[in-house]
Amino acid sequence: MKTKLASLLLASAFSLSAVQAIAADKVVLQLKWVTQAQFAGYYVAKDKGFYEAEGLDVEIKPGGPDIAPPQVIAGGGADVVVDWMPSALATREKGVPLVNIAQPFKSSGMMLTCLKESGVASPADFKGKTLGVWFFGNEYPFLSWMSQLGLKTDGGPDGVTVLKQGFNVDPLIQKQAACISTMTYNEYWQVIDAGIKPEDLVTFKYEDQGVATLEDGLYVLEDKLKDPAFKEKMVKFVRASMKGWKYAETNPDEAAGIVLENDSTGAQTEMHQKRMMGEIAKLTAGSNGALDEADYKRTVASLMKGGSDPVITKEPVGAFTHEITDAALK
């Protein structure tokens, strides 16, 4: 009798979990880069059951050097993507109507890191130097900055030579460039780990120079927002994701551990992820997930000043909505 009762209880448990699994709304999130603390909020939300509590089944797809989030979402491979605003607005102007539905990152982590021995002490010293710059849409804040400084980027004596930088710090280590692009939470520390002391470096944060653009926002396709069911799903997703981000901010070491558990490549180290999470928490601080229109306008203005080759040629229309965060943050 006991065995039969146990079997019935087990069957009930299985059927309940099956119903819950069926009831959960699937959401596919495409990240901008590989599994690391840059995306801790989403991994924390999944690990802590914040998504599950909203009735969501969230799949987090890591990015990489060969993965462009706008292409993934345009091809139907994701419901929502993490992307930088320069890339998203450029993609929108080219015909893929991405819309920012939330902005977990308040500040930019982008900066130029220079060798002190190269003679760069201020932006005025960039003239005549070789500077490492990421492309793939990440070059536009740089081009805007150089334009504002009155420096050409064609390698002439009155400008700077642009070295197309890979996603590593080799040009600085090998002294092929006076300065390279780094993120406060990643490549800067790779330079330090390579044996260069902080006192031998000079850094220029885009945020401090007034040329920062918004990074790591959440984007969906405009047409999807016409579907009330999709909108409701995104409200739940953003609400749970922001819970994940705020938890990660206040529990950085635990968040780094959760990221490591999700790194199937085994490439990340505990020290690097803890350090990264500490820096990421500074960038998400001050954001409740809602896009600040002043930050948006500053980004647009910067992107339209990119010298002879601006990332966008006209003011975007409909490139963001507060509708999702307004509902999520009630």
N, C-alpha and C positions, 0 to 999 in steps of 0.2 A: 504493500500500500504506500509506504514511505517513498519507495523508488518511483512509483507511478506519479505521486504528488510532486516529487522533485523534477521529474520529466516534464510535467505540466507547467511548473513554475519556470523551468528553463526555456520551454517553448514560448511561454508568455513573454519572457525577457527578450528572447530573440525577435519575436514578432514586434514588440515595442520598439526595439532598436531599429528594426527594418522600417517601421512606419516613420520614425524620426529621421532616418537616412533619406527616405523618399520625400519627406516634408521639407528637408533642408534645401534652400535655394543655392544652386551652384554659381560661384563667381570665380572667374579666372583673372588673376592679377599678373601682368607682365612687368618685371623689374627692369630698370635701366642698366643694371650691371650685375655682377656675380653676387652670390650670397655673402653678405657682410653686414656689419653693424649700421651701415648707411640705410638699411631697410629694416632695422630691428623692430620698429613699431608693428609691422605686419606679422613678423614671425612671433612676436610676443602675443599679439591679439589672437593668433591661431593657437599657440601653446597654452595660453591662460583660459581658453574657452570663450573669449569675448565674441568671436564670430558665431560660435555654436549657440551662444545665448540669444543671438539675434536671428537664429534659424538659418544660418548661412553655412555652406560648405565651400570654403575658400581654397583654391589651388594657387600656390605661389610659384611662378615660373622664373627662375633666375635668368639674368641677361648675360651678355658677354660681348667681346669685340665684334662679333659677326651678327649680333642681334640688334635690330633697330625697332624699339617699341612702336613707333607710328606705323611701320610696315606690318608688324604683327597684328595690331588691332584692325588695320585696314583690311587685312586678309581674313579676319574672323577668328584669329587665334587667341584673342583675349577680350574680356569685357571692359577692363580698365587697365591703364598703364601708368607707370611712373616715368615722368620725363621732365627735362629742363624746359622752361618756357621758350627760350630761343628756338629750340628744335620744334616744339609744338606749334608755335606761331608761324614758323617757316613752312611747316607741313600743311598748316591750315591754308596759307596763301597759295600753296601749290595744289590745293583741291581736296585734301583729306581733312574734313571739318572736325578737328579735335576741339573739345571744350574742357576748360579747367573746372572741375567740380569741387576741389578742395586743395588747400595749400599747407601741408603739415610743416614745411620748412619756411621759417620766417626770414632767415639770414642766409647769405651766400658763403660757401666755404672755399671759394676759388681765390687763388693768389699767385703772384709771381715770386719764386724763391731764387735769390741771386747769391753768387759767391762774393763775399766782401772783397776778396783780392782782385776781382774784375774791375773794381773802381766804381761800382754802382752804389751810391749812397741815397739817391733820391730819383724820382722819375726823370728829372732833367738829365741824369747820367745815362739814360737808355740810348741816346743818340750815338750812332756808330756801332752799337753792340748787336750781338746775335741773341735773339730771344726764342726760347722753345715754346711752341703754341700747339695745343690740341685742336684738331679740326673736327669734322663730323658735327658741325653746328656749335661747337664749343668755342670757336674762334671769334665769334661776333662781339662778345663783350670786349675782347682784346682789341679788335679793329676799331671799335667805338672809342676806346680809351686812347689809342694812339692818335686817332683823328682829333680828339679833344686836346691832345698835347701838341698837335701840329706836326707830328712825326709821320713821314711816309713809311710804308712797309714794303718798299721795292728793293731794299738793300743798298740804296744810295748813301752817300756820305752824310746827308742831312736827315737820314731816317734810321730805321732799324732793319736788320736782316732777320727774316722769319724762318725759323727751322721747324719744319713739320714734325712735331714730337709724337712718338708712340706713347702708349700708356705705361711708361716707365720713367726712371730718373737718370738713365744713362748719359744723356747729353751734358748734365751738370757734373756728374762724377768724372766723366772723361774730358771735361772742360771744353766741350764743343760749343757750349753756349754760356753766356754770362748769367742768364736767368732761364728758368723753366717754369712751366705751368705745374702747379701742385694744388691739391685740396688740403685744407687744414687737418682733415681727419685721416688722410691716407698717404699720398706721395711725399708730403713734407717729412713724415716719420720714416719713410723709406730712405730719404736722404740722410737723416740722422743715423738710422741703422747701418748705413753704408760707411759710417765712421767720420762723417763731417760734423763738427761741433756747432751747436746753435749760435755761439758767438762768432763763428766764421761765416754766418749767413745774414742776409738782409731780406726781409719779406715785405711784400706790398699786397695787402688784402684789397680785393676789388670793392668790398663793402666800404672800406675806409677811403677809397679813392672816388667814391660816388658813382661808380660805373657798374655796380653789381646788378645782375639779373636774377630772376627767381629760378630756383632749382627744385627738383624733386616734388613736383605737383602731381595730382591725380587727374587723369584725362580720360574722357570717353568720347565716343562718336556722337555728334549732334543729333542725328536721326533717332538714336536710341532713347534720347530724353523725351521723345514724343510718347513713349510707352509708359503709362503710369506704373505698371508692375516693375519695369526696369528701374524707374526713378525710386520707387520704394526700396528696392534691393540696394541701390546705391546709398540711400539714406542710412540704412542699417550697416552697410559696409563702412562708410565714413565714420559713423558713430563708434563702431567697434574698433576701427583702425586708430582713431584718436585716443581711445582708452589705452590701446597698446602703446602708442607713442608717449603718453603721459606716464604710464607705468615704467617704460624704458628710461625716461628721463630721471625718475626718482630711484630706480633700481638698475643703474648702468651695468654693474658686474653680472647680475642675474640675466639681464637682457643679452649681454655678450655671450654668456653661456648658452642661451637658447639659440642664438645665431649659429654658434659652433656646432650644436646638435643637428642643425639643418644643413650644414655644409657637407654635401655628399662627396665633394672633391677632396676633402681633407687638406686643402691648401692653406686654410687660415690658421693662425696661431692664437692662443689665448691672450698673450700679451698685446698683440696688435689689435685684436678685436675689443679688448677692454679700453685701450687707449682711444681707438676709433669711436667707441660708444660715448666716451667722455666728451669728445669734440663734437659729435653729432648732437648731443643733448644741448649744446650751446646754440645750435642752428635751429632746432625745433622749439626752443624756449620762446615764450611769448606768442606762440601760435595756438589757437584753439581749433585750427583747421580751416577757418574762413579766410578767403583771399582778401588781402588788404588792397583796396583800389589804388592807394598812393604807390604801393610797391609795384603794382601792375603797370601803372602809368609810367613810372620810372624805367621799368624794364622795356616797355614799348619805345619810349623816347631814346633809350640807349641803343636799341636794335635798329632804329631808323637813322642813326648817326654813323653807321659803319663805313664811313668814307665813300668810295666809289662803288662799293659792293655791299649795300645794307642787307641785313637778313630779311627784312620786310620792307616793302615799298610804300605801303599805305596803312593807315590806322585800322587795326582789326575790328570787326563788328561781330558781336556774339561769341567772342572767344572764351568767355567765362560766365559762370552762373553762380549766384549765391543760394539758389533754390534748394540745393541738396544740403548744404551746411546749415541753412536757416532751419530746416526740418530736423536735421541730425542733432543740432545743439540746443534744441528746445528744452 
